[in-house]
Amino acid sequence: MQDASLGPASRPWSWASRVIVWCRNWGWGGPSRCCPWCPAACMTALCRFEGPFFVLCPDHHVRVRNGPQPFRRPPRGPQADAATAVDSPAPSPGTSSEAEGAAAAAPEPLIPFHQWALRVPKDSVNDPLGGPVAPDVQLMAMGPAFAVADCQGSGPEEMTFRSGDRIEILGAQVPGLPWCLGRHTASGQVGFVRTSLINVQGQASDLENVIFLSEEERSFFSREGRFSEEEARQLLRRMSSTNVCTMYRLDTSEEAETQQQQEEQEMSPPCLNPEPQEILQTVKNVLEQCKSCRGCPEEPGSPGIHRASSGASLPDTEEPSFCLDTGDDGADPEALGSQLLFLDSPGFQAGFQGLYDLSPPTLSGVFGGFTDEEELVRRLAEARGVAKKAGLPMALARLCFLLGRLCVRQLKLSQARVYFEEALGVLGGRFGDLVLVAAVYTSLASVHLRQKNKEKCAQVVPKALALLLGTPGHVGRSEADSSLLTLALRRAISSRSPQAEARACFLLAKHHARLKQPEEAMPFLERLLLLLPEAAGTPGTSWPMDCYLLLASIYSQRCLPHLALSCIRVASLRAQGSPGSTLRSAALVLQNSPRLPLLPAQLAHYLRQALATLASGSGQALHGLVYASLAQLYSQHGWQGRAIAFMAQAVETDARLGGCTVVDRLVALAWLHVLHRQSPAALGILESLLEAAVATPDQEGLITNMMAIALKRTGRTRRAAESYYCALRVARRLSHPQNEAVVLANFGALCLQAGASGLAQHYLLEAVKLFSQLPSREGSPDFTRVLLRLGDLCTRRALARQAKCYYEWAFLVAVEMDHWESQLLAVQRLCHFYSAVVPNEARCVVYHEFQLSLARRVNDKVLEGQLLETISQLYLSLGTER
């Protein structure tokens, strides 16, 4: 058996490693909950094929094992995989029989995430803290502490104190690390403190308080998931968009009944079903406002939604104040002196962030004009000499750090180590700029690790990890930060500290997210959410929701829609988010739902949440769009009563804000009344629109066509024909062939209702001629319906051959346009044709099976069951067994 510090052999991942990561991504280590021991058993079996794998031994050490091992079921509980033995005491020396019993106990394999995290190829130099440990205290500690022994610091960065002195922990003390940062209460000295020589009074029982050590860290997830107001508008316009306000509507009253019976069973509050008289009075009031105010002012902003330009003011992208360019004369002492005085600031300033990151994007901004790094190094070396002679220690330390980072970029590690060590020596225990101190320690530790200097690693790496994990906001964008944080995560796993592991996972996720590496951040976000208790977070906190949404967006990018939707659902249950987060949830639902013409029904939950959060603020700009989106959603799913209520509210909201979409909203409201079989109410709205003279010529054509449909349904055939004629003249005057074809088809339906089948066929054929001349994909659903209408007419007139041609033509048009609803209508007609009009059992089976595939595509279980029963009867009638 080997210690975990030795690790498995360094080699590329085999298939078993990839399956382990796959298991982690699909719930065995991710936020999804599943059987707590079956995945572990499967993973253990895979590890046996892989070779070495990690186990938790009875003596609380993590070690590497080889070959088949007896399986021990892990304990149950929400955090059992995080802290298997947190509450169990370390083994105490006992009799030989007790030791033999402990040795005989079966080791427990670590969970898949820990296997994945520890399986990174490494050697003993990469673990300078020693072998696995079992500390007495598993929780991170914060607050005041008292020294339990005297300590004489070995350097200016280490604190000197006596037993009984009071020391204030700066940040947090991380289990498994020998150092933490503290301030001596009496002397005010800041320095590294050995954790074994102090007794911290307070332990952090709340996981949230140790994951985030500052407000800047706490707001990280909300900044990553900001949803701008312009993005919200585009999303809502997409969901509320309908061609009711742009294209003439085809009268479909003779087709299948709407879900009227279903809606009559719906138990809706009275406020969601306003009376038609109330709506008509509201419409008249709105039109009076429209006549008095014709302008379309820009809609005001909404609270809780980030402006699109807000991303430009982020701290990470702030333009640095220090800038060294080629125009500066290196021989000018006054110009160089002012820059060195700025660099000699004792504390951290926002302008230094670009210097400390020194990534390629910030490099060109800070050192604008320098295309040759050798020339830049020469200029910085000159400035370093001046700072050294002038006695400017902080400027010298920052310049040495910059020179070291540039040497690392050029792979001059030994020279970089000299600069970093000089920077540490110049700092001399100064901790005024913690960001600089952490950056220097991190860079120097990374160089020692890459040079495999074990002795130096043991001195520097523990302090670098104490700064990274125990103090807030010091993780940069360099590869050094990533490697040290990975080492910190492995130490947290070995020490079995869930809090330290959560802190390391957060910092790694933040690091990769800042570098725009979502796939690398994904496993750490998954683990962070698994470590989060069910009731974590103070009431009203939103960061778990934002974290789930960030993970959902990563799943979406990786084409894992089911995982993305599950994360969105869990996020909505964690807390009531801001308008931006709820609308972002809706956008992710829309992005990861099946590609169907209907809006996914899950959107209703998030749109209602957005409506509630918007109502609590003073802004009303997005209310109209949210109401219209809800109306469109409910209408598509057959709930016309609720759709009417939401559209009426959208009309009122837009009119109150003076928006320019009121007429379109009123036309859509009238059409909802038509669909809801409230034609008199629709006529009242449409007539009020024409009387108010607020519609454009295009809108007048739409209104008169819709009026004709409503008049036809109320039995006023003559007035309906007159309205159709007016709509036809408008369509021809404006050269809209598709609208002209729709009006002609509606004329045909009107003639058919009046009993003039010959005239009806004439108008329908004229409509078909116009539709067939349109470009591809224009008017395909209406074209299909007109062809089906012609087929029905030919069936009634006993023209079976012509009827078959029209049905098959409609089916081909629907298939070419990939419009599933039209395909369903056409194939249903063909099924009826070959079963009742011209019986043909073989063709009937073919079309029924195609209809079954459509039912499965749209997930209509009721229709699928009916079709399976019908198909089975057809096969029985054919005498076949299947």
NUSENU-832630 format. One record per residue (C-alpha): x negated, y, z; residue in three letters. Coordinates in steps of 0.05 Angstrom, whole numbers, padded with zeros to 5 digits, always signed. Example, Ala and Ser with C-alpha at 12.3 -4.5 7.8 and 13.67 -1.06 7.14 Angstrom:
# NUSENU-832630
-00246-00090+00156ala;-00273-00021+00143ser;
***
This chain:
# NUSENU-832630
+00000+00000+00000met;-00025+00070-00017gln;-00011+00137+00015asp;+00032+00186-00025ala;-00028+00231-00031ser;-00060+00182-00079leu;+00002+00178-00124gly;+00013+00133-00184pro;-00036+00130-00240ala;-00038+00188-00287ser;-00003+00167-00350arg;+00053+00190-00396pro;+00124+00176-00374trp;+00152+00109-00396ser;+00225+00093-00410trp;+00240+00079-00337ala;+00218+00149-00317ser;+00263+00179-00369arg;+00321+00137-00345val;+00309+00161-00274ile;+00312+00233-00298val;+00374+00216-00338trp;+00406+00187-00275cys;+00388+00252-00238arg;+00420+00294-00293asn;+00483+00253-00294trp;+00501+00258-00221gly;+00448+00215-00187trp;+00413+00275-00159gly;+00457+00329-00191gly;+00518+00364-00163pro;+00567+00308-00181ser;+00584+00261-00124arg;+00585+00186-00136cys;+00573+00121-00099cys;+00515+00136-00050pro;+00480+00069-00057trp;+00494+00039-00126cys;+00451+00091-00163pro;+00395+00079-00114ala;+00398+00004-00127ala;+00397+00016-00202cys;+00340+00065-00194met;+00300+00016-00151thr;+00308-00038-00204ala;+00282+00009-00257leu;+00223+00029-00213cys;+00203-00044-00209arg;+00193-00045-00284phe;+00158+00023-00281glu;+00106+00000-00230gly;+00087+00044-00171pro;+00144+00081-00136phe;+00154+00119-00072phe;+00185+00093-00008val;+00199+00120+00062leu;+00165+00072+00110cys;+00190+00057+00181pro;+00133+00099+00209asp;+00163+00159+00172his;+00108+00163+00121his;+00120+00168+00046val;+00078+00118+00009arg;+00071+00087-00060val;+00091+00014-00068arg;+00082-00035-00125asn;+00124-00094-00145gly;+00193-00117-00124pro;+00216-00093-00055gln;+00276-00113-00012pro;+00331-00062-00021phe;+00358-00024+00039arg;+00422+00015+00030arg;+00411+00089+00044pro;+00454+00121+00099pro;+00519+00155+00078arg;+00534+00229+00085gly;+00531+00292+00045pro;+00458+00304+00061gln;+00435+00234+00076ala;+00390+00234+00015asp;+00359+00300+00037ala;+00343+00283+00110ala;+00346+00208+00119thr;+00310+00209+00184ala;+00315+00282+00206val;+00349+00266+00271asp;+00309+00202+00285ser;+00248+00212+00330pro;+00179+00195+00307ala;+00156+00126+00328pro;+00122+00125+00395ser;+00066+00078+00414pro;+00094+00015+00442gly;+00081-00058+00449thr;+00052-00100+00393ser;+00120-00133+00383ser;+00151-00065+00370glu;+00096-00048+00321ala;+00107-00115+00286glu;+00182-00101+00283gly;+00170-00033+00252ala;+00122-00062+00202ala;+00171-00116+00184ala;+00227-00067+00171ala;+00242-00056+00097ala;+00218+00010+00067pro;+00271+00053+00037glu;+00262+00078-00035pro;+00266+00153-00042leu;+00323+00183-00081ile;+00315+00194-00157pro;+00299+00268-00151phe;+00243+00254-00101his;+00216+00198-00146gln;+00216+00247-00204trp;+00183+00303-00164ala;+00128+00259-00134leu;+00115+00221-00198arg;+00077+00279-00229val;+00005+00255-00242pro;-00042+00281-00189lys;-00104+00264-00151asp;-00127+00274-00080ser;-00155+00343-00094val;-00085+00367-00112asn;-00060+00351-00042asp;-00107+00392+00003pro;-00060+00389+00063leu;-00074+00316+00075gly;-00029+00255+00075gly;+00045+00252+00090pro;+00067+00278+00157val;+00125+00269+00204ala;+00132+00335+00242pro;+00170+00340+00306asp;+00208+00401+00281val;+00245+00394+00215gln;+00278+00462+00213leu;+00245+00526+00189met;+00232+00576+00245ala;+00243+00651+00245met;+00238+00708+00294gly;+00194+00718+00356pro;+00144+00666+00380ala;+00096+00658+00439phe;+00025+00634+00435ala;+00012+00568+00472val;-00064+00572+00468ala;-00120+00621+00455asp;-00143+00631+00383cys;-00202+00667+00354gln;-00191+00681+00280gly;-00246+00656+00234ser;-00237+00716+00187gly;-00203+00784+00185pro;-00141+00754+00153glu;-00130+00707+00212glu;-00099+00733+00276met;-00135+00732+00343thr;-00091+00723+00404phe;-00088+00695+00474arg;-00041+00646+00506ser;+00025+00678+00524gly;+00020+00734+00472asp;+00084+00751+00435arg;+00080+00744+00359ile;+00134+00764+00309glu;+00140+00715+00251ile;+00142+00753+00184leu;+00189+00714+00140gly;+00193+00642+00163ala;+00150+00585+00189gln;+00154+00527+00140val;+00151+00455+00167pro;+00091+00417+00142gly;+00047+00479+00131leu;-00008+00494+00181pro;-00003+00570+00173trp;+00049+00624+00175cys;+00046+00700+00173leu;+00058+00739+00237gly;+00050+00806+00271arg;+00019+00813+00340his;+00070+00851+00380thr;+00020+00886+00426ala;-00035+00904+00376ser;+00006+00908+00312gly;-00044+00863+00276gln;-00016+00825+00217val;-00049+00760+00197gly;-00044+00685+00188phe;-00024+00645+00250val;-00035+00571+00262arg;+00033+00541+00272thr;+00006+00489+00321ser;-00014+00545+00370leu;+00053+00581+00375ile;+00122+00564+00400asn;+00176+00597+00358val;+00238+00616+00398gln;+00290+00613+00342gly;+00304+00560+00289gln;+00343+00574+00226ala;+00403+00528+00230ser;+00437+00562+00170asp;+00408+00537+00105leu;+00427+00601+00069glu;+00382+00643+00115asn;+00320+00604+00096val;+00334+00597+00022ile;+00337+00673+00015phe;+00289+00714+00057leu;+00310+00781+00028ser;+00370+00814-00005glu;+00333+00816-00071glu;+00327+00741-00070glu;+00400+00734-00048arg;+00423+00773-00108ser;+00382+00733-00158phe;+00438+00688-00182phe;+00486+00745-00191ser;+00434+00783-00233arg;+00421+00721-00275glu;+00494+00711-00289gly;+00515+00783-00301arg;+00573+00789-00350phe;+00576+00856-00383ser;+00640+00894-00396glu;+00630+00889-00471glu;+00623+00814-00466glu;+00687+00811-00425ala;+00724+00852-00477arg;+00700+00808-00534gln;+00720+00745-00496leu;+00790+00771-00480leu;+00801+00797-00550arg;+00782+00729-00577arg;+00832+00694-00531met;+00888+00744-00542ser;+00878+00750-00617ser;+00937+00727-00660thr;+00956+00738-00732asn;+01026+00757-00712val;+01006+00830-00718cys;+00968+00822-00784thr;+01005+00770-00826met;+01078+00757-00841tyr;+01109+00701-00801arg;+01139+00640-00835leu;+01208+00621-00811asp;+01202+00551-00780thr;+01271+00546-00749ser;+01288+00483-00789glu;+01227+00445-00764glu;+01222+00406-00700ala;+01252+00436-00637glu;+01206+00475-00592thr;+01193+00455-00521gln;+01256+00489-00497gln;+01278+00431-00454gln;+01210+00428-00422gln;+01210+00501-00405glu;+01280+00498-00376glu;+01253+00450-00324gln;+01197+00499-00305glu;+01206+00530-00236met;+01180+00600-00245ser;+01186+00658-00196pro;+01239+00709-00216pro;+01186+00761-00228cys;+01157+00718-00284leu;+01223+00715-00322asn;+01248+00786-00332pro;+01316+00797-00364glu;+01317+00817-00438pro;+01354+00881-00418gln;+01298+00901-00371glu;+01246+00888-00425ile;+01285+00928-00476leu;+01288+00987-00429gln;+01213+00981-00416thr;+01201+00980-00491val;+01240+01044-00501lys;+01201+01079-00445asn;+01136+01056-00475val;+01155+01081-00544leu;+01172+01149-00516glu;+01101+01152-00487gln;+01072+01131-00554cys;+01109+01187-00590lys;+01084+01239-00540ser;+01012+01214-00541cys;+00987+01188-00608arg;+00912+01188-00591gly;+00873+01126-00575cys;+00825+01146-00519pro;+00767+01102-00502glu;+00784+01054-00447glu;+00751+01068-00381pro;+00703+01021-00348gly;+00723+00968-00298ser;+00692+00958-00229pro;+00660+00890-00219gly;+00639+00883-00292ile;+00568+00901-00310his;+00558+00952-00364arg;+00522+00925-00425ala;+00465+00973-00412ser;+00457+00952-00340ser;+00406+00900-00359gly;+00357+00955-00378ala;+00351+00979-00307ser;+00329+00914-00275leu;+00269+00918-00228pro;+00231+00866-00269asp;+00233+00909-00331thr;+00219+00976-00299glu;+00166+01015-00337glu;+00102+01015-00295pro;+00075+01081-00272ser;+00003+01059-00282phe;-00018+01057-00355cys;-00088+01052-00382leu;-00093+01067-00456asp;-00147+01077-00508thr;-00139+01152-00506gly;-00170+01157-00437asp;-00242+01178-00436asp;-00280+01130-00391gly;-00332+01184-00378ala;-00281+01234-00352asp;-00285+01226-00276pro;-00223+01269-00264glu;-00178+01226-00308ala;-00206+01161-00280leu;-00203+01188-00210gly;-00128+01202-00213ser;-00115+01131-00236gln;-00159+01102-00182leu;-00124+01143-00129leu;-00058+01116-00153phe;-00086+01045-00150leu;-00113+01057-00079asp;-00043+01062-00050ser;-00042+01021+00015pro;+00027+00991+00002gly;+00066+00961-00055phe;+00097+01007-00107gln;+00145+00988-00163ala;+00094+01008-00215gly;+00047+00953-00193phe;+00095+00896-00211gln;+00073+00895-00284gly;+00000+00892-00262leu;+00011+00832-00216tyr;+00052+00793-00267asp;+00004+00807-00325leu;+00043+00762-00372ser;+00038+00775-00447pro;+00100+00821-00450pro;+00076+00865-00392thr;+00004+00864-00415leu;+00018+00905-00477ser;+00061+00954-00438gly;+00011+00966-00382val;-00051+00968-00426phe;-00021+01000-00488gly;-00068+01008-00546gly;-00118+00954-00525phe;-00119+00899-00577thr;-00186+00871-00556asp;-00186+00839-00487glu;-00262+00843-00484glu;-00258+00918-00490glu;-00204+00920-00436leu;-00247+00878-00389val;-00305+00925-00401arg;-00263+00986-00384arg;-00235+00953-00321leu;-00305+00933-00300ala;-00327+01006-00306glu;-00268+01027-00264ala;-00285+00974-00213arg;-00355+01002-00206gly;-00329+01072-00196val;-00278+01048-00143ala;-00333+01010-00107lys;-00378+01072-00104lys;-00321+01117-00083ala;-00300+01072-00026gly;-00229+01058-00051leu;-00216+00988-00023pro;-00145+00977-00048met;-00161+01003-00118ala;-00222+00957-00119leu;-00181+00898-00096ala;-00128+00910-00150arg;-00181+00919-00204leu;-00217+00855-00183cys;-00150+00818-00185phe;-00136+00844-00255leu;-00206+00824-00279leu;-00196+00755-00249gly;-00130+00745-00284arg;-00159+00767-00350leu;-00216+00717-00340cys;-00166+00662-00326val;-00131+00679-00392arg;-00198+00670-00426gln;-00211+00605-00388leu;-00271+00635-00352lys;-00253+00602-00286leu;-00318+00611-00249ser;-00320+00685-00265gln;-00247+00692-00245ala;-00262+00657-00179arg;-00316+00708-00164val;-00268+00766-00176tyr;-00212+00735-00134phe;-00259+00721-00077glu;-00285+00793-00081glu;-00213+00818-00079ala;-00199+00777-00016leu;-00262+00803+00016gly;-00245+00875+00000val;-00174+00867+00027leu;-00206+00847+00094gly;-00141+00828+00127gly;-00100+00885+00099arg;-00028+00861+00089phe;+00004+00927+00069gly;+00016+00902-00001asp;+00041+00831+00010leu;+00055+00822-00064val;-00019+00834-00080leu;-00042+00789-00023val;+00003+00732-00046ala;-00018+00741-00119ala;-00093+00739-00101val;-00085+00677-00057tyr;-00042+00642-00109thr;-00091+00657-00165ser;-00151+00636-00125leu;-00118+00572-00102ala;-00099+00555-00174ser;-00172+00564-00196val;-00197+00520-00140his;-00146+00466-00159leu;-00166+00469-00232arg;-00240+00465-00213gln;-00224+00407-00165lys;-00261+00442-00108asn;-00232+00402-00050lys;-00266+00440+00006glu;-00243+00508-00020lys;-00173+00482-00033cys;-00166+00461+00039ala;-00182+00533+00060gln;-00140+00573+00010val;-00081+00530-00013val;-00046+00525+00055pro;-00047+00600+00063lys;-00023+00611-00009ala;+00035+00563+00004leu;+00052+00599+00069ala;+00056+00664+00031leu;+00097+00635-00026leu;+00147+00597+00016leu;+00147+00636+00080gly;+00151+00708+00055thr;+00202+00738+00007pro;+00195+00759-00066gly;+00123+00741-00084his;+00133+00690-00139val;+00105+00716-00205gly;+00108+00692-00276arg;+00041+00656-00281ser;+00026+00582-00288glu;-00010+00586-00221ala;+00056+00601-00185asp;+00089+00542-00219ser;+00035+00492-00200ser;+00031+00516-00128leu;+00107+00515-00120leu;+00108+00444-00147thr;+00056+00426-00095leu;+00099+00460-00042ala;+00159+00420-00063leu;+00120+00355-00057arg;+00097+00375+00012arg;+00169+00391+00032ala;+00191+00323+00007ile;+00135+00288+00045ser;+00151+00326+00109ser;+00225+00309+00101arg;+00248+00380+00112ser;+00312+00396+00074pro;+00305+00470+00088gln;+00234+00474+00060ala;+00256+00432+00001glu;+00314+00479-00013ala;+00269+00539-00009arg;+00219+00508-00057ala;+00274+00488-00106cys;+00302+00559-00105phe;+00234+00590-00119leu;+00219+00541-00175leu;+00287+00554-00206ala;+00277+00629-00201lys;+00207+00623-00231his;+00230+00584-00292his;+00292+00627-00301ala;+00249+00690-00303arg;+00207+00657-00356leu;+00269+00639-00397lys;+00258+00564-00386gln;+00328+00539-00369pro;+00314+00465-00379glu;+00256+00468-00330glu;+00299+00504-00279ala;+00357+00454-00285met;+00332+00398-00238pro;+00315+00448-00183phe;+00384+00481-00188leu;+00416+00412-00184glu;+00376+00393-00122arg;+00389+00461-00089leu;+00464+00452-00097leu;+00461+00381-00070leu;+00424+00405-00008leu;+00477+00458+00003leu;+00528+00436+00056pro;+00602+00438+00038glu;+00614+00498+00084ala;+00550+00534+00068ala;+00547+00609+00062gly;+00579+00664+00101thr;+00652+00679+00085pro;+00658+00716+00020gly;+00589+00699-00005thr;+00586+00689-00079ser;+00516+00661-00092trp;+00537+00587-00093pro;+00589+00604-00146met;+00537+00642-00187asp;+00488+00584-00179cys;+00540+00534-00204tyr;+00555+00579-00264leu;+00481+00585-00280leu;+00475+00509-00279leu;+00538+00504-00322ala;+00508+00550-00374ser;+00446+00507-00376ile;+00488+00444-00385tyr;+00525+00479-00440ser;+00459+00495-00476gln;+00439+00422-00470arg;+00506+00400-00501cys;+00532+00368-00436leu;+00603+00396-00436pro;+00633+00350-00383his;+00579+00368-00332leu;+00587+00441-00350ala;+00663+00439-00339leu;+00654+00403-00273ser;+00606+00456-00248cys;+00654+00511-00269ile;+00710+00477-00232arg;+00669+00469-00168val;+00647+00542-00174ala;+00719+00565-00175ser;+00732+00527-00111leu;+00673+00555-00072arg;+00696+00627-00066ala;+00735+00681-00101gln;+00685+00713-00147gly;+00681+00780-00180ser;+00717+00796-00245pro;+00652+00784-00283gly;+00641+00715-00253ser;+00713+00692-00265thr;+00711+00716-00337leu;+00643+00684-00346arg;+00675+00619-00322ser;+00730+00627-00374ala;+00677+00638-00428ala;+00641+00574-00408leu;+00706+00535-00408val;+00722+00561-00477leu;+00652+00542-00500gln;+00652+00471-00473asn;+00724+00450-00488ser;+00742+00408-00549pro;+00746+00448-00613arg;+00821+00452-00622leu;+00865+00508-00649pro;+00898+00513-00580leu;+00865+00549-00522leu;+00846+00500-00467pro;+00898+00499-00411ala;+00844+00505-00358gln;+00835+00578-00377leu;+00900+00597-00341ala;+00866+00586-00273his;+00807+00631-00288tyr;+00849+00685-00322leu;+00894+00688-00262arg;+00833+00694-00217gln;+00807+00750-00260ala;+00874+00784-00256leu;+00873+00780-00180ala;+00802+00808-00174thr;+00817+00864-00223leu;+00879+00883-00185ala;+00838+00895-00122ser;+00798+00950-00157gly;+00816+01018-00183ser;+00801+01001-00256gly;+00856+00976-00301gln;+00819+00975-00367ala;+00818+00900-00377leu;+00887+00886-00348his;+00922+00891-00415gly;+00874+00843-00448leu;+00880+00792-00391val;+00956+00795-00393tyr;+00955+00787-00469ala;+00907+00728-00463ser;+00952+00694-00413leu;+01012+00706-00458ala;+00976+00675-00518gln;+00954+00616-00476leu;+01024+00601-00448tyr;+01055+00611-00516ser;+01009+00561-00550gln;+01027+00509-00498his;+01101+00520-00505gly;+01116+00561-00443trp;+01149+00620-00479gln;+01185+00647-00418gly;+01120+00659-00380arg;+01087+00684-00443ala;+01141+00737-00450ile;+01131+00760-00379ala;+01056+00767-00387phe;+01062+00802-00455met;+01112+00852-00425ala;+01061+00868-00371gln;+01007+00876-00424ala;+01052+00926-00460val;+01063+00966-00396glu;+00989+00966-00379thr;+00967+00988-00448asp;+01019+01043-00450ala;+00998+01068-00381arg;+00925+01071-00403leu;+00942+01104-00470gly;+00913+01046-00510gly;+00922+01042-00586cys;+00947+00969-00586thr;+01017+00982-00559val;+01052+00971-00626val;+01016+00905-00637asp;+01034+00883-00567arg;+01107+00900-00580leu;+01108+00861-00645val;+01077+00801-00609ala;+01129+00808-00554leu;+01185+00807-00604ala;+01158+00744-00636trp;+01155+00710-00569leu;+01229+00725-00560his;+01242+00694-00628val;+01204+00631-00607leu;+01243+00631-00542his;+01309+00633-00580arg;+01325+00702-00556gln;+01335+00733-00625ser;+01380+00790-00600pro;+01325+00814-00553ala;+01274+00809-00609ala;+01320+00850-00654leu;+01326+00903-00601gly;+01250+00910-00596ile;+01239+00911-00671leu;+01295+00961-00684glu;+01267+01007-00630ser;+01199+01004-00664leu;+01228+01025-00731leu;+01269+01081-00700glu;+01208+01108-00663ala;+01169+01113-00728ala;+01103+01094-00694val;+01086+01036-00741ala;+01038+01038-00800thr;+01062+01014-00869pro;+01030+00946-00857asp;+01065+00940-00789gln;+01132+00961-00820glu;+01127+00901-00868gly;+01113+00855-00810leu;+01171+00884-00770ile;+01222+00878-00826thr;+01202+00806-00841asn;+01207+00788-00768met;+01274+00824-00763met;+01300+00782-00821ala;+01280+00718-00785ile;+01317+00741-00723ala;+01378+00762-00764leu;+01379+00694-00799lys;+01379+00659-00732arg;+01438+00701-00708thr;+01478+00684-00771gly;+01474+00752-00806arg;+01452+00727-00873thr;+01465+00790-00914arg;+01425+00835-00868arg;+01370+00783-00866ala;+01366+00783-00942ala;+01361+00858-00943glu;+01305+00858-00892ser;+01268+00804-00931tyr;+01274+00847-00993tyr;+01244+00907-00957cys;+01187+00864-00931ala;+01175+00837-01001leu;+01170+00907-01030arg;+01120+00928-00977val;+01077+00866-00990ala;+01077+00878-01065arg;+01062+00952-01056arg;+01003+00938-01012leu;+00979+00879-01056ser;+00983+00825-01003his;+00996+00760-01041pro;+00996+00717-00978gln;+01049+00760-00945asn;+01089+00760-01010glu;+01086+00684-01012ala;+01111+00680-00940val;+01170+00726-00955val;+01189+00685-01016leu;+01186+00621-00974ala;+01230+00654-00922asn;+01279+00674-00978phe;+01281+00601-00997gly;+01297+00580-00926ala;+01353+00632-00923leu;+01382+00607-00988cys;+01379+00536-00963leu;+01417+00555-00901gln;+01470+00589-00945ala;+01477+00525-00986gly;+01443+00550-01049ala;+01393+00493-01057ser;+01375+00510-01129gly;+01359+00582-01112leu;+01320+00558-01051ala;+01278+00512-01094gln;+01263+00570-01141his;+01237+00615-01086tyr;+01198+00559-01054leu;+01164+00543-01120leu;+01147+00616-01129glu;+01115+00616-01060ala;+01076+00553-01077val;+01048+00586-01140lys;+01023+00646-01099leu;+00994+00602-01044phe;+00957+00559-01094ser;+00923+00621-01123gln;+00896+00643-01055leu;+00823+00632-01037pro;+00806+00569-00998ser;+00827+00568-00924arg;+00874+00628-00931glu;+00945+00613-00909gly;+00934+00538-00905ser;+00983+00524-00848pro;+01038+00564-00882asp;+01021+00531-00949phe;+01028+00462-00918thr;+01095+00479-00887arg;+01122+00507-00953val;+01101+00443-00989leu;+01134+00401-00935leu;+01197+00444-00941arg;+01198+00430-01016leu;+01189+00356-01002gly;+01248+00356-00954asp;+01290+00392-01005leu;+01273+00340-01059cys;+01288+00284-01010thr;+01357+00312-00997arg;+01368+00317-01072arg;+01346+00244-01082ala;+01283+00264-01119leu;+01237+00214-01084ala;+01179+00219-01132arg;+01174+00294-01128gln;+01183+00291-01053ala;+01125+00242-01048lys;+01081+00289-01090cys;+01096+00349-01045tyr;+01085+00309-00981tyr;+01018+00283-01006glu;+00998+00351-01032trp;+01013+00381-00964ala;+00973+00326-00930phe;+00913+00339-00975leu;+00915+00414-00962val;+00918+00402-00887ala;+00859+00353-00889val;+00817+00399-00932glu;+00829+00457-00883met;+00817+00411-00823asp;+00880+00438-00790his;+00903+00383-00743trp;+00973+00410-00730glu;+00988+00413-00805ser;+00958+00344-00814gln;+01004+00318-00760leu;+01066+00349-00792leu;+01048+00322-00861ala;+01032+00252-00838val;+01096+00249-00797gln;+01135+00265-00861arg;+01098+00211-00899leu;+01111+00161-00844cys;+01185+00177-00847his;+01184+00176-00923phe;+01153+00106-00928tyr;+01196+00078-00872ser;+01265+00107-00889ala;+01265+00138-00959val;+01221+00091-01000val;+01204+00033-00952pro;+01132+00011-00959asn;+01106-00024-00896glu;+01033-00025-00917ala;+01029+00050-00930arg;+01071+00062-00869cys;+01019+00026-00827val;+00962+00067-00858val;+00996+00134-00844tyr;+01016+00113-00774his;+00945+00094-00757glu;+00920+00161-00784phe;+00973+00195-00740gln;+00947+00154-00681leu;+00876+00181-00694ser;+00904+00252-00693leu;+00940+00238-00627ala;+00876+00213-00596arg;+00839+00273-00623arg;+00886+00321-00588val;+00891+00275-00527asn;+00967+00268-00532asp;+00978+00206-00491lys;+01054+00205-00499val;+01050+00207-00575leu;+00993+00156-00573glu;+01035+00107-00534gly;+01095+00115-00580gln;+01052+00104-00642leu;+01018+00042-00613leu;+01086+00012-00601glu;+01109+00030-00671thr;+01046+00002-00704ile;+01053-00063-00665ser;+01124-00071-00691gln;+01101-00057-00762leu;+01047-00111-00757tyr;+01097-00160-00729leu;+01144-00145-00787ser;+01086-00158-00835leu;+01074-00226-00802gly;+01003-00211-00781thr;+00972-00223-00713glu;+00928-00168-00685arg;
***
